[in-house]
Amino acid sequence: MKRNQNDFITDIGFLLFILLCFISVAFIANDPTNYLVNIIFLNVAFLLVIVTYFTNLTFGLILNIIFIFSYASYILYNTVTKGIEYTAGTYFWLIMTPLFTVAAFLFTRNTTKLQQENAIIKSQNEYLGTIDQDTLLKNIVSFQNDEAIFSSISRRYDMPLVLLVIKVRHWKELKRFQSSEEMRLALQDISALLESCIRTSDVLYLLDKEEATWGALLLTDDPGAKLVSDRIKNRISEANHTDFATKYRVRIELRVGAKLFDPETIQTPLDFIEAAEKELEYDV
């Protein structure tokens, strides 16, 4: 019901705006002696409409009041000091300008509201979404939820838990040599390669799309994490000589850091990521 009411107000605003344009054109055509002056006032009216669209109705009406006061003062000054007589048409723009502003506001109000709602929904989807659309991997939101489960299993059953953090070496520099589409495909190819290197019981995440950072939660110890790390590096090296050699103009190399879960020092999922990223410093 509310949506239908908003649509009705938008339609009324649109029709009113068209009607005011028609009246203004007819008025200007009927007064050829003041053609230039009327065109100037029409441009002022449209300028106030634009300002209202990008701000709000209150600010637009304030500008209209300033315009009306200034123009009315000018008319009064010429009437008192110079004895100039003005016809009823002189006051035409004093009425039409605020009407244009109100009509434009009614017409664009729903559109502006929809744009704001769309921006809010998009922001919420980016935050609450748990799957990356390009790679179909879980993102950092999922990681924070899953890490609590994995760490609980690790403590309860005394099982070692390792977080692998994988980054593409010189990712920002690689963007200079590859198009955005090629970089998107590279993310997909590397994600598929990484998934082939871990067990089905382990989980791979795309932690940061802009920095090309993946994370993998592994229920294993340090030697097991070292085996996975070596497997990843061997696979990417093989791909650089086969599939990647024909698809990309640069060599893709990965850095891998592994951190064993320690409940004494790691309190949050972000602490776990930070600790694993520090291990990347040793992978040179």
ABEGO torsion letter per residue (X at the ends): XAAAAAAAAAAAAAAAAAAAAAAAAAAAAABAAAAAAAAAAAAAAAAAAAAAAABBAAAAAAAAAAAAAAAAAAAAAAAAAAGBBBBAAAAAAAAAAAAAAAAAAAAAAAAAAAAAAAAAAAAAAAAABABBAAAGBBBAAAAAAAAAAAAAAAAAAGBBBBBBBBBBBGAAAAAAABBAAAAAAAAAAAAAAAAAABBAABBBBBABAAAGBBBBBBBBBAAAAAAAAAAAAAAAAAAAABAAAAABABBBBBBBBBBBBBAAABABAAAAAAAAAAAAAABX
